Amino acid sequence: MKQKVGFALIRESLYRKLIKPSSAPPRHYCTSSANVPPTPPLPKVPHSSKKGRLLTGATIGLLIAGGAYASTVDEATFCGWLFSATKLVNPFFAFLDPEVAHRLAVSAAARGWVPREKRPDLPILGLDVWGRRFSNPVGLAAGFDKNAEAVEGLLGLGFGFVEVGSVTPIPQEGNPKPRIFRLPNEGALINRCGFNSEGIVAVAKRLGAQHGKRKLETSSTSSPAGDEVKHGGKAGPGILGVNLGKNKTSEDAAADYVQGVHTLSQYADYLVINISSPNTPGLRQLQGRKQLKDLVKKIQAARDEMQWGEEGPPPLLVKIAPDLSKQDLEDIAAVALALRVDGLIISNTTIQRPDSVSPNPVAQETGGLSGKPLFNMSTNILKEMYLLTKGRIPLIGCGGISSGEDAYKKIRAGATLVQLYTAFGYGGPALIPNIKAELAHCLEKDGYKSVHEAVGADCR
Ligand SMILES: Cc1cc2nc3c(=O)[nH]c(=O)nc-3n(C[C@H](O)[C@H](O)[C@H](O)COP(=O)(O)O)c2cc1C
């Protein structure tokens, strides 16, 4: 009897709160009810059927059993589940406008609402480049976290390194929206963002705050055995690259990059001069022999004039386009070797439309094409550049990577490190552990003991 009254009360309160909140008269808990209007009779809420009760019971039972089972599995298995579970949200993201979906993804990563990789990278994937330790060679390319909002969350996904930017000296809006277009069947994107950036000051503030936190993490972490953990970057675990751009209206590109160096290089494990975005008029002309030589000299001088501690200044890399002639590539290689550029990123997006995408009407949108259709083109120029620079300059292979086998092909073509963007946009966090596992498998299968051993294997 008591139980029945209890249920009735709960039903009544639920009805008043959730179903008809506006029509419910305020309750007056006073002894006299003389002035209180009578409560209207409640409509009969149907009792749940036997079938419904059974279903609820079974669901609760399953949840309890699932929870109990989950509590017995080890951390690595649970982590694997979490990464796989992120695939469930991919259809929801695919439904949204690409830029809205991207914004949501960055915000989620900035708030830590993404899985955190707890499984250590396989030793075969670890490598040293520019005196920094990379736990794996798979990085997130520039353009995803343009304003350094989510560095920790993104590194926590298990990327070996994350490159933020491109950052311009003065904040700028970029091109009008829409400016990102999906070609899902082709695994590609076209973008004409045009360096939308909050500017170097906002990014420096963010990186400054994170830098302190990451440094603290380094000094307070030690392995269970009590040994010092070998960390990656200068500001803690994980490597951070900062990609510099120029303002659309600026007449003096070198001055823009120098400003970026002065403001941001103290936080960077490496710096990138991006002269290959197709969406800023005139930018790609800076890849010409003379222009590149003058530009790199000025930027190197600005960097070297600054005060540096024991670890020295961050390495300076140049990011190039995939739409370059043989002559262009020879010029860039000659400048890079002569000026001892620390690395090249090959490549940015393409303005070409390969046969695989041209039937798609979206392919007519102006902008840079990225993703699968870019793979062969960017891998070919990577190979050429590896040969031209005789393997003396670390190269980052970027363009169309969507599997561990793709990453392996880039490495065999001459890349020491690799980066991706578009495939991550489509596949989400679950892609990263898969790529790393597949890459390790490819290396082992061919008898390599490390990534370094496989670099340029197809060019020998
Ligand atoms: C929406 C979008 C924005 C990008 N923004 C930048 C950028 O600001 N700076 C840059 O150097 N590259 C930028 N890129 C190029 C990527 O870093 C990368 O070089 C290119 O997409 C090829 O890699 P992927 O095929 O794995 O995407 C952008 C790419 C996309 C799709």
The ligand as an SDF file (V2000), in Angstrom:
LIG
                    3D

 31 33  0  0  0  0  0  0  0  0999 V2000
   40.7520   22.8060  -43.6130 C   0  0  0  0  0  0  0  0  0  0  0  0
   42.2450   22.7900  -43.7670 C   0  0  0  0  0  0  0  0  0  0  0  0
   42.9850   23.8520  -43.2860 C   0  0  0  0  0  0  0  0  0  0  0  0
   44.3760   23.8530  -43.4330 C   0  0  0  0  0  0  0  0  0  0  0  0
   45.0980   24.8880  -42.9170 N   0  0  0  0  0  0  0  0  0  0  0  0
   46.4360   24.8730  -43.0140 C   0  0  0  0  0  0  0  0  0  0  0  0
   47.2130   25.9110  -42.4560 C   0  0  0  0  0  0  0  0  0  0  0  0
   46.6950   26.8370  -41.8360 O   0  0  0  0  0  0  0  0  0  0  0  0
   48.5730   25.8550  -42.6200 N   0  0  0  0  0  0  0  0  0  0  0  0
   49.1880   24.8320  -43.2770 C   0  0  0  0  0  0  0  0  0  0  0  0
   50.4120   24.8320  -43.3770 O   0  0  0  0  0  0  0  0  0  0  0  0
   48.4750   23.8210  -43.8040 N   0  0  0  0  0  0  0  0  0  0  0  0
   47.1200   23.8170  -43.6830 C   0  0  0  0  0  0  0  0  0  0  0  0
   46.3990   22.7890  -44.2220 N   0  0  0  0  0  0  0  0  0  0  0  0
   47.1020   21.7160  -44.9790 C   0  0  0  0  0  0  0  0  0  0  0  0
   47.4120   20.4970  -44.1100 C   0  0  0  0  0  0  0  0  0  0  0  0
   48.2820   20.8230  -43.0840 O   0  0  0  0  0  0  0  0  0  0  0  0
   48.0500   19.3890  -44.9750 C   0  0  0  0  0  0  0  0  0  0  0  0
   49.2730   19.8520  -45.4550 O   0  0  0  0  0  0  0  0  0  0  0  0
   47.1780   18.9530  -46.1280 C   0  0  0  0  0  0  0  0  0  0  0  0
   45.8260   18.9250  -45.7790 O   0  0  0  0  0  0  0  0  0  0  0  0
   47.5730   17.5720  -46.6690 C   0  0  0  0  0  0  0  0  0  0  0  0
   47.4190   16.5890  -45.6790 O   0  0  0  0  0  0  0  0  0  0  0  0
   46.1180   15.6230  -45.6040 P   0  0  0  0  0  0  0  0  0  0  0  0
   45.9040   15.0760  -46.9680 O   0  0  0  0  0  0  0  0  0  0  0  0
   46.4650   14.5890  -44.5960 O   0  0  0  0  0  0  0  0  0  0  0  0
   44.9990   16.4800  -45.1730 O   0  0  0  0  0  0  0  0  0  0  0  0
   45.0150   22.7690  -44.0830 C   0  0  0  0  0  0  0  0  0  0  0  0
   44.2510   21.7030  -44.5620 C   0  0  0  0  0  0  0  0  0  0  0  0
   42.8960   21.6960  -44.4100 C   0  0  0  0  0  0  0  0  0  0  0  0
   42.0940   20.5260  -44.9230 C   0  0  0  0  0  0  0  0  0  0  0  0
  1  2  1  0
  2  3  1  0
  2 30  2  0
  3  4  2  0
  4  5  1  0
  4 28  1  0
  5  6  2  0
  6  7  1  0
  6 13  1  0
  7  8  2  0
  7  9  1  0
  9 10  1  0
 10 11  2  0
 10 12  1  0
 12 13  2  0
 13 14  1  0
 14 15  1  0
 14 28  1  0
 15 16  1  0
 16 17  1  0
 16 18  1  0
 18 19  1  0
 18 20  1  0
 20 21  1  0
 20 22  1  0
 22 23  1  0
 23 24  1  0
 24 25  2  0
 24 26  1  0
 24 27  1  0
 28 29  2  0
 29 30  1  0
 30 31  1  0
M  END
$$$$
